[in-house]
Every structure is written in C-alpha cells, then in structure tokens.
Amino acid sequence: MLQITAEFKEKVVAALLEQRANFDGAESAFARQWSMSPSVFNRLKNGERDGLLRDNAWLTIGRELNVSLTERKWNMARTEVYNIIEEDVLFCKQFSKARICVDECGIGKTFSAKYLSRTLKNCFYVDASQAKTKQLFVKLIAKTIGVDAAGRHADVKANIKYYLRMLPQPLIIIDEAGDLDYNAFLVLKELWNATEGVCGWYMMGADGLRNKIERGIAHKQVGYKEIFSRYSERYTSVVPSGTSERMGFYRKLITDVLAVNMGDTSNLNGIVKRCLTTDGGNIGGLRRAESLLILNQ
C-alpha cells in the first residue's frame, strides 16, 4: 500500500497555501474547492497534519497541484504554445472576454492551462471530459470555484453566477470542451451571458471541438452560433499546416520542453529526432517525448 509521507504532506500544504494566495474568495470557498471543511483547512494552516485527510485526498490534491511523491516533475517551458495561450488567457482575464483555442493533441495546451490556473489570481481550470452532462458540468464548475455544489441545479447555477460576479477579474478555462454534450455546452452561453463584462472565459480542445461548433452552426442548432459569437468568432491555433513548417514547429517545441527537463542534455538531439519520426504521417508530440525521456534516464 502506498504510504503518504510527512514530507509529501508538507509539500501539499505548501502548494495549497500558495494557491490560497491566488484566490480572492472566502476561506470557506477555498476549502470547498479542495473538498475539505474550513476547519480542516484552518488546522492544516496551523501545522496539524495527521488524521485530517484520507490518503486518497492527499494524493488528489497533490496531483492537481503538481506535487510529486518523488523529486521528478515536468517543468514548465516557455514554448510558443504556452506564450500564445498565456496571451489569450491574460487578455480574456483583464478584459472579461472569451476565446477558443483549437489545436492538435500533445503540444502542451493542457499543461499550459493548468500552470496558468495555479499561478494567476482567480484563474480556474475545468476538465470538461470529467463532467460531460449538464448536471455534472455545473457541479464541477461550482466545486472548482468554491461554490457549494449540493442542492437544486438551478440554485447551484445561480450561486455560480453570483459568485463569479463578486470575484475580481475571474477567468474560467474549460479544457476538453468538445466532450460536453449538447445541453452542457449550452450552459457556457448561459454563464457567459450572466457574467458578461466581469468574468473571462477560455475554451480549449482539439478538432472535435471545432467540428462540434461548425456542425452545430451548419445545422442551425440553437446556441452554437451564439456561443461562437461570444467567444470572439475565431479559433486560436499554433501548429502550422505546411509540412516543413510543422516539422520545424515540433522540433523547437520538443527541444524547448526537454531542455528544461533533462539533467544531462547530451542525448537531447537523439530524443528529439525519435519524436519527429512520423508514424502514418503523425509526428510524436510531448507525451511521446516524456515517455522517451523517462526511458533514457
């Protein structure tokens, strides 16, 4: 059985306190984000550890805050993907606007979004693939921002809208948005309408998200055209379409990421070359790069 060490608990609490500094809401709301009572969080702040959280809770919080049981972790590299997502996110946050990022898998979109949600004040990351229906999606947003997810569906939504209007310059990042079913997707329009001018929204996904929106607009389904309009009527993309440009993009992306995650960079070029070897026309992305890095250490 996996043992949760005292050292790991200290790292998790330190990460929690750092995250608390980036949240302007009440302490009770912050505690709800991490599925604990305010009294438990207060006792953690005051130095208590044993008996307050179950091992699974320690692991879940540690995973979401990128705390490792070992010293190895995936370091952030300021790649072209990260820079463009950061630019979009900061714009949406500052001016309470909404944008959509649609691009290929394995280029660091999710990593960048999670990193920004941990480092920017009142910035929240929601993985829509974990809550595809309307009810689950609303509950996940509520938990993420610190609103009580129990109670009537309409009341939870009303509390989300009210709370987002109270926070200074909040931003919600919806990752894997293409996984949402139709009714859950319409919730995005409802929440945007209720928080217009006070909350930023950023939607991310791969080709499935683009196809969902364009198919919905083409078939004149209610909501899709309105959502696309509210999200700036354009897609942010990074990966070039030309073959040689794509190869150059991936070479720089993988090199930039591996360079800050390798103690010994003598084999850097070799790993990059193996990642760039196409398989049925597909270039290996950062997930393949991470696997090769682990195997070569």
N, C-alpha and C positions, 0 to 999 in steps of 0.2 A: 504493500500500500504506500502511495506517495506521501511523504512527510512534508508538511508545511513548516519550514524552519523559522526561527525567530528572526533571522536575517532577512528572509523573504517578506515577513510581515512588516518589518521596518521599512523596506523599500516600497511596499504597497502603501503604507500610511504616508510616507514622504510624498509619493506621487499623488495621493488623494489631497493632501494639503496644498500641493502646488496647483492642482486642478481647482480647488476651492477658491484660490486667489483669482482665478479667471472667470468666476461666476458671481454676478451681482445680486442673485436672488437670495432668499432667506435660507438659513442653515437647514431648516426642516425640508425645504425643497431640494437642496443639495443632497441631503441624506436619502431622500426618495429616489434620486437618480441612481443611487448605488444600492438600492433595495435594503436599506437599513433604517432603523429608527433614529431620530435626532439624538436621543440619549446615548445610543451606541456610538454614534459619530463623536459626540462630545467626550465620551470616555476614551475613545481612540486618540483624540487630540490631547487628552490629559495623560497619555502614556500607558493606559491599560491595553492589553492585547489578548490574553488567554480567556477563552470562553465567550468571547463577544461575537465571533463569526464562525460559521462552519468552514471546513476546509474548502468545500466547493465554492463558497462565497469569496474566500481569499483568492482562489485561482481565477474566478471570473473577473473580479476587479483588477487583479494583476494583469490578466490578458488584455482587457480593454484599455488599460493604461500603459501597455507595452513594457511591463515589468517582467523580467526574465528570472526563472529559477536558477539559471546559470549566468555567467558574465556576458555570454554572447547575445547580441541583439542586432537587429537590422538597423543600421544608422541611416539617418536622413541625408540624402544628397540633393543639392540644389540643381536638379535637372531641368531641361526645357519643359517637361511635363509639369513638374512642381511649380515652376515660375509662372506658367500660364494659368494653372488652377489657382494659385495664390492671388494673381492679379484679378481674376474673376471674382473670387471669394471676397477679397478686400473691397472691390467695387460694390458688390451686392450688399455687403455689410454696412459700408459707410453711407450708401445712398438708398438703402432698403429696396433694392431691385432684385430681379430674378433672372437667372441664366441657366442654360443647359449645356453640359459637356457630354458629347458623344464621341467615343473613340475606341480603339482596339483594346482587347484584354492584355494584361501582363505588361503594362507600361508604367504602372505606379500611380494610377488615379486614386485608388482606394487608400493606399499608404499616405499619399499627399493629403487627402481629405481628412483622414484620422489624425495626422500630425497637426494640421491646422486647427482641428476641433479641440485638440489638447493644449494648444499654445495661444489661441486667440480668446479674448474675453467674450463670454456669452455666445460661443460658437458650438453648435451641437451636430453630432453625426448620427444619422439614422440609416441602418441597413434594411432596406425595404424587402430584401429577399427573405428576411426572418419574420415578416408580417405582411402577407400578401393580400389579405382580406381587409375590408373597411374597418371592422371592429378591432382586429389585431393591430392594424396600422395606426389607428388613433391611440390605442393603448400604449404602443411603443413610443410614439411621439410624446405622449404625456409623461411616461417614465423617464424618457431621455432629458426632458427639460425640467423635471422635478414636480410635475403636477400629479395629484392622486389619480391613478388610473381606474380605481374602483367606482362603481356607481353607474347611473344611466349613461348610455352612449352620448346622448345629446348634452348632458351635463359635463361630461369629460371634454367634449369638443369646445363647449362654451368656456370652460376653465382654461383650456389651451390658448384660445384666442385672447382671453383677458390677460393671462399671464405674459404672453409674448408682447402685448401692448404695454406692459408695465416695465419690462426689462430694457435697459439702454442698448440700442443697436444690436439686437439679437440676429443670429443667422442660423438657418437650418439647412444642413446638407443632406439631401436624400440620395443615397447611393443605391445602385441596382434598381432604379425606378421602373425599368421595363418589366420587372417581375410583378408589379402591382396589378391586381385585377381591375376591371373597369370601374367599379364603384369606389375602390380605394384610390384610384387615380383621380377621380373627380374630387376627392377630399382636398387635393392640392389646390384646386381652384377656389374651393370654399375657404380654406385657410388663408390663401393669398388675398382674397377679397376682404377678409376680416382684419388683416394686418397690413393692408396697403399703406405704404409710407412710413411704417415703423419697424418692419421686420424684413430681412433679406432671405431669399430662398435660392438654393443651388441644387439642381438636379443632375445626376450623373448616371451614365450607363454605356452599354455597347450598342451594336447595331440593332439589337432587339428593341431598345428604347426609341431609336429613330423610326424603325418600322412601325411600332405601335402608334406613334403620333401621326406619321404620314398616312397610315392606313385609316386611322380614325378620321382624319381630316377629309381624305378622299371619299370615305363612305358617309360623310356628313353626320357622324355620331356626335351627340350632344357633349360638349365640353372640350373636345380636343383642340379645336381651333381657338377657343378662348384661352385654354392653358398655354398653347404655343405663343399666343399674342402676349400674355402676361409674362412669359419667360423670354422676352426680347425677340421672338420670331427668328432666331438663328441658333446654330449649334457651334459651340467651341470645339475645335478639333486640333490635334497636334501632329499626328503621324502623316507624313506626306504620301501622296498617291503614286508618284513615279517610282519605278523600281530602284534606280540608283539612289534617289533621294531617300527612299525608305531605308535602304541598306546603310546609308550614312547616318541617318537618324538613330537607328537601333545601335549602330556601333558606338556612337557617342553616349547614348543613354546607358547602355550596359557598362561601358567603360567608366562613366561618371559614378555609377552606383557601386560597382565593385571596388573602385579605387578607395572609397571611404569605408569599405567593409572587409578589406584584406590587410592583415598584418604584414604579410610578405607579398609584394606585388610582382614578384619575378615571373609568376605564371599568369599574369593578368591577360596578356595578349592571347595566350593559348585558350583560356576560358572564353574570351570574347569571340574568338574565331569559331569555337564549337557552338556557341549560341547562335551565331549568324548562319550556320549551316542550315539551309532550308529543308523542310520536310513537307513535301507536297505543296510547295510554294509558301509555306508559313515559316516566318523567322522566329526562332526561340526568343521569348521575352524575358522579363525579370524573374519570373517563377523558375524558369529553366536555369537562369544564371545563378539563383540562390542555391538550387539543388547541386549544380556543378561546383559551386564554391564550397559547400559542405563536404562533397566527395573529395575535394582536392586539399582539404585542410589536414 
